[in-house]
Amino acid sequence: MTAIDGAALRQMREVQGVSGPYMCLASSKFFVLKTLGLIHPHRHLWDFLRSPWAARNASLPLINCWGWTMTVYNEDFNSKVLPAALNEDSANVRSGTTGHVDVRYNYFRHQAGLADNLLQRGTPLVVGVGLSGRGQDHHIALVPTSDGGVWAVDPYPGQSREAVKKLPRNFTLTRTHVIDLALPQLNIPCGVPVFGYYRDADLESRYVFTVP
């Protein structure tokens, strides 16, 4: 696994409508799996959605499971789609450097202090953000690095140098920051914050997946 820094993040970035469907949540969820070393860093969401596994499971709402309403699709994502992406060779995206892994995608609202704690522990997050306002309009990824920094990665189409930026040292999710990425004037987080992360599928486990 390549050390996580700005250059690596720019290479791994998923771009909505280019490397996968035009869905910011889907792109961010897939990208975070790459930062964790669970997905091959050179594979893209389209590789999964056009894979032999996807063709055999075309009855599943695969695109929606990645990038639509989590309250509706997250259970199918965790029980059917995510295990295939991480463990099935015919899904065409697994990293090949891990054995069988049991992972689930969790999300929660509010609790910005908990989100800060996860970042400090090395856990990348998918975060709901607002466009020129406090409503939730978009999703980006926040990725912590070993030097204590946090990078913001925007899946919206645009130049990588604008879409991937290191955040200020005093960054905290307990207050809103207005930051220009591929989309300008992003309110991070949005007014009703939503945060997603990957953890062990055993709900009794406290293990959360962290950047290597």
C-alpha positions as CSV (number, residue, x, y, z in Angstrom):
1,M,0.0,0.0,0.0
2,T,1.4,3.4,-1.0
3,A,1.9,5.9,1.8
4,I,-1.2,8.2,2.0
5,D,-0.3,11.7,1.0
6,G,-1.7,14.3,-1.4
7,A,-0.1,12.7,-4.5
8,A,-1.5,9.3,-3.6
9,L,-5.0,10.7,-2.9
10,R,-5.0,12.6,-6.2
11,Q,-4.2,9.3,-8.1
12,M,-6.8,7.3,-6.2
13,R,-9.6,9.9,-6.4
14,E,-12.9,8.8,-7.7
15,V,-14.7,11.3,-10.0
16,Q,-18.5,11.2,-10.1
17,G,-19.8,10.7,-13.7
18,V,-16.3,9.7,-14.9
19,S,-15.0,6.7,-12.9
20,G,-18.5,5.8,-11.7
21,P,-22.1,7.0,-11.8
22,Y,-22.8,10.7,-11.2
23,M,-23.2,10.1,-7.5
24,C,-21.0,11.9,-4.9
25,L,-21.9,9.4,-2.1
26,A,-21.0,6.4,-4.3
27,S,-17.7,7.9,-5.4
28,S,-16.7,8.9,-1.8
29,K,-17.6,5.5,-0.3
30,F,-15.6,3.7,-3.0
31,F,-12.7,6.0,-2.7
32,V,-12.5,5.6,1.1
33,L,-12.2,1.8,0.6
34,K,-9.1,2.5,-1.6
35,T,-7.5,4.6,1.1
36,L,-8.0,1.7,3.6
37,G,-6.2,-0.7,1.3
38,L,-9.4,-2.8,0.8
39,I,-9.9,-2.0,-2.9
40,H,-7.2,-2.0,-5.5
41,P,-5.9,1.6,-5.8
42,H,-6.1,1.6,-9.6
43,R,-9.6,0.2,-9.8
44,H,-12.7,2.4,-10.1
45,L,-16.4,2.0,-9.3
46,W,-17.3,1.4,-13.0
47,D,-14.9,-1.6,-12.8
48,F,-17.2,-3.1,-10.2
49,L,-20.5,-2.1,-11.7
50,R,-19.4,-3.6,-15.1
51,S,-17.8,-6.7,-13.6
52,P,-18.9,-10.4,-14.2
53,W,-20.1,-10.4,-10.6
54,A,-22.3,-7.4,-11.2
55,A,-23.7,-9.0,-14.4
56,R,-24.7,-12.1,-12.5
57,N,-26.4,-10.0,-9.8
58,A,-28.1,-7.5,-12.1
59,S,-31.3,-7.9,-10.2
60,L,-29.8,-6.0,-7.2
61,P,-30.0,-2.2,-7.2
62,L,-26.2,-2.0,-7.3
63,I,-25.9,1.7,-8.2
64,N,-28.4,2.7,-5.6
65,C,-26.7,0.6,-3.0
66,W,-23.5,2.6,-3.5
67,G,-24.9,6.0,-3.8
68,W,-28.6,6.6,-3.0
69,T,-30.6,6.9,0.2
70,M,-28.7,5.1,3.0
71,T,-31.8,4.6,5.1
72,V,-33.2,2.5,2.2
73,Y,-30.1,0.8,0.7
74,N,-27.4,0.5,3.4
75,E,-28.5,-2.9,4.6
76,D,-28.3,-4.4,1.1
77,F,-25.0,-2.6,0.6
78,N,-23.5,-4.2,3.7
79,S,-24.9,-7.6,3.3
80,K,-24.6,-8.2,-0.5
81,V,-22.6,-5.5,-2.4
82,L,-19.7,-4.6,-0.1
83,P,-18.7,-8.3,0.7
84,A,-18.6,-9.0,-3.1
85,A,-16.4,-5.9,-3.8
86,L,-14.0,-6.8,-1.1
87,N,-13.8,-10.6,-1.5
88,E,-14.9,-11.8,-4.9
89,D,-12.3,-11.9,-7.7
90,S,-15.0,-11.6,-10.3
91,A,-16.0,-8.2,-8.9
92,N,-12.8,-6.9,-10.4
93,V,-11.8,-4.4,-7.7
94,R,-10.5,-6.3,-4.6
95,S,-7.0,-5.3,-3.5
96,G,-5.5,-8.8,-3.5
97,T,-3.4,-8.0,-0.5
98,T,-5.9,-8.9,2.1
99,G,-7.6,-12.2,3.0
100,H,-11.4,-12.4,3.5
101,V,-12.6,-9.3,5.3
102,D,-16.0,-8.7,6.9
103,V,-16.7,-5.0,6.7
104,R,-19.8,-2.8,7.0
105,Y,-20.5,0.9,6.3
106,N,-21.9,2.7,9.3
107,Y,-23.2,6.3,9.4
108,F,-24.5,8.7,12.0
109,R,-25.9,12.2,12.3
110,H,-24.8,15.1,14.5
111,Q,-22.2,13.9,17.0
112,A,-19.4,15.9,15.4
113,G,-17.2,15.2,18.4
114,L,-17.3,11.5,17.7
115,A,-16.4,12.2,14.0
116,D,-13.4,14.2,15.2
117,N,-12.4,11.3,17.4
118,L,-12.6,8.9,14.5
119,L,-10.4,11.2,12.4
120,Q,-7.9,11.5,15.2
121,R,-7.7,7.6,15.4
122,G,-6.9,7.4,11.6
123,T,-10.4,6.6,10.3
124,P,-11.4,8.2,7.0
125,L,-14.9,9.6,6.8
126,V,-17.5,10.3,4.2
127,V,-19.1,13.6,5.2
128,G,-22.2,15.5,4.1
129,V,-21.5,19.1,3.0
130,G,-23.5,22.1,1.9
131,L,-23.1,24.2,-1.3
132,S,-23.2,27.9,-0.4
133,G,-25.5,27.0,2.5
134,R,-26.1,24.7,5.5
135,G,-28.2,22.1,3.8
136,Q,-26.8,18.7,2.8
137,D,-26.1,18.9,-0.9
138,H,-23.0,16.9,-1.5
139,H,-20.6,14.3,-0.1
140,I,-16.8,14.4,0.2
141,A,-14.2,12.3,1.9
142,L,-11.9,13.4,4.8
143,V,-8.7,11.3,5.0
144,P,-6.3,11.5,8.0
145,T,-2.6,10.9,7.4
146,S,0.2,9.7,9.7
147,D,1.6,13.2,10.2
148,G,-1.6,14.3,11.9
149,G,-3.0,16.1,8.9
150,V,-6.5,15.7,7.3
151,W,-7.1,15.9,3.6
152,A,-10.4,16.8,1.9
153,V,-11.2,14.9,-1.3
154,D,-14.0,16.1,-3.5
155,P,-15.5,13.7,-6.1
156,Y,-17.0,16.5,-8.2
157,P,-15.4,16.7,-11.7
158,G,-12.5,19.1,-11.8
159,Q,-8.8,19.4,-11.5
160,S,-7.3,17.2,-8.9
161,R,-5.1,20.0,-7.5
162,E,-8.3,21.8,-6.6
163,A,-10.3,18.8,-5.5
164,V,-7.7,17.4,-3.0
165,K,-6.5,19.8,-0.3
166,K,-4.9,19.6,3.1
167,L,-7.1,21.2,5.8
168,P,-5.8,23.6,8.4
169,R,-4.1,22.1,11.5
170,N,-6.9,23.4,13.7
171,F,-9.6,21.7,11.6
172,T,-12.5,20.3,13.6
173,L,-15.9,19.0,12.6
174,T,-17.5,20.7,15.6
175,R,-17.8,23.9,13.7
176,T,-18.5,24.7,10.0
177,H,-15.6,25.6,7.7
178,V,-16.2,27.2,4.2
179,I,-13.6,25.6,1.9
180,D,-13.1,25.7,-1.9
181,L,-12.5,22.3,-3.5
182,A,-13.7,21.1,-6.9
183,L,-16.9,22.8,-5.9
184,P,-16.4,26.2,-4.3
185,Q,-17.8,27.5,-1.0
186,L,-18.4,24.1,0.6
187,N,-19.8,24.2,4.1
188,I,-18.0,21.3,5.9
189,P,-19.9,19.8,7.6
190,C,-23.5,20.7,6.6
191,G,-26.0,22.0,9.1
192,V,-27.3,18.6,10.0
193,P,-24.0,16.7,9.9
194,V,-23.9,13.1,8.6
195,F,-20.7,11.0,8.8
196,G,-20.0,7.6,7.4
197,Y,-17.1,5.2,8.0
198,Y,-16.1,1.5,7.7
199,R,-16.0,-0.9,10.6
200,D,-15.9,-4.6,11.5
201,A,-19.1,-6.3,10.4
202,D,-19.4,-7.9,13.9
203,L,-21.5,-5.3,15.7
204,E,-20.0,-6.4,19.0
205,S,-16.6,-5.4,17.8
206,R,-15.2,-1.9,18.4
207,Y,-12.8,-2.2,15.5
208,V,-12.9,0.6,12.9
209,F,-10.8,0.4,9.8
210,T,-8.0,3.0,9.7
211,V,-5.6,4.3,7.0
212,P,-2.5,2.1,6.9
